[in-house]
Amino acid sequence: MDERMIRKLHPDWRGAPNMPSYEAARASFSWEAAERELAGLPDGRGLNIAHEAVDRHILEGRGGRQALRWLGRHGERRLLTYAELSAWTSRFAHVLAGLGLSPGERVFSLLGRIPELYITALGTLKHRAVFCPLFSAFGPEPIRARLQLGGARVLVTTEALYRKKVAPLRGSLPELRHVLLVDGEAGEGTQALLALLERARDSYTIGPTAPEDMALLHFTSGTTGTPKGAIHVHRAVLAHHVTGTLVLDFHPDDIFWCTADPGWVTGTSYGIISPLTHGLTCVVDEADFDAERWYRILQDERVTVWYTAPTAVRMLMKAGEALPRRFNLGTLRFIASVGEPLNPEAVLWGQQALGLPIHDNWWQTETGGIMVANYASMNIKPGSMGRPLPGVEAAIVRRGPDGSVEPVDTPNTEGELALRPGWPSMFRGYLHEEERYRKCFASGWYLSGDLARKDADGYFWFVGRADDVIKSMGHLIGPFEVESALLEHPAVAEAGVIGRPEPTIGEVVKAFVSLKEGFTPGEALRRELLAHARTRLGAVVAPKELEFLPTLPRTRSGKIMRRLLKAREQGLPEGDTSTLEASP
């Protein structure tokens, strides 16, 4: 009896995990065998992400299945089948051809979560141009920097975003030849995209595409520094597809919701590419976070697999456990989280409030896809990143004085998380910055810049970014561990931890805390929180100082900006946060 029939007879059946045995999967996995699951372009013309995500489903008889289920912020609703998505993306590819855009040139999007963004991304890839998403909440300067660094030829955006954020700096972007507006009429220096699409043909033959042809350009700068353009190729689709199967546990009839904005790599890799290569129905919500709206979407759209972020989970936790009980979430089968480490209490909260644990995983813009994960069939260790993806070799390494690195075999020893190069979605370079790219590798390892440890069972545990780790009395202290302990206290909604410089011991561990509703800052609560942390962590690791704040500063993708907490502590200007981003 196949899965479809079982679902009809047993609507509550949630499906067996795609990877029943982690050890068996690691022993038998090969990227070469996994690649046979992809269709490839007809007549041996190569490998193209858009073909795998859209057109293959038409050829294989699934054109009538819903691909996108768009929910507008004001109650609008738009459905696109795979056949319709194929037609619209083909029209966009013809538009690019008509503009004289050559394969390999860059197409940028500055859009929210609307259907035109998905049409732009996939139509660009059909034309063999390079898709580069921008976060729509960026200010003018980070937008200008990325358009300039990326050599943008085409920008697709809305009239409002163009007038506010791009038009004033258009003169500094001589390479930007075309601005296509998804709404409004053509104006000075712009064209109306809808009019161009309506004149274009709805079928398009994708040209020969080498797997190593550049496909995606994702800008990342962490929380400091000049933006880096990470280059990804069409062969990355293999990792996107495999991780959809093994990590997100996609089943053929799943309804999938990825809450990440497509301006970030998660929103592209797992909001667009991975679910579409599996032929799933993707829920796309245009609106901003609202706890009740999110629960209603999970219920009404009958979402089965949900991929979100720790920040969103914590906001749902703050809304309380009574709210989700008002909704029927019985179709939900699997929940995963990414973007920053998921605190242990969030994993347990998922089990208590939603009836399912939340599976954390780890990757970066540079890795292009999930590298370490808690899998559907595996016991979760709350707070752990999980275990490496089959086909990926990960290790904890230490740097030697000569710049070489060596793996550390002793369990629970802190070091830098490193990966053996060679997985399909590994970035192929930083655009125009070869030396910066080379510095990411040493002794046959990709160095992530994240500090972690590996326990005796092979689970990896995040410690912190190398530049966030606190050095106190000869000890290295990861802010995440301290923050997680504070979040266990019922009064704490958010916690951020930094090292305050102190000449005698190096740094003093200081915590910044915002409270849940119903709790009031005060000296008694401050002492209680410090005592709670000492009990949980010990006197060496626990914070010595604690300050209450109404809210903590975050990047636009939701990560706590410890840099601004440090600036606040030192009385320095906090600066413009509009350029900050975080990966993935």
Order of alpha helices (4+ residues) and beta strands (2+ residues): alpha-alpha-alpha-alpha-beta-beta-alpha-beta-alpha-beta-alpha-beta-beta-beta-alpha-beta-beta-alpha-beta-alpha-alpha-beta-alpha-beta-alpha-beta-alpha-beta-beta-beta-beta-beta-beta-beta-alpha-beta-beta-beta-beta-beta-alpha-beta-beta-alpha-beta-alpha
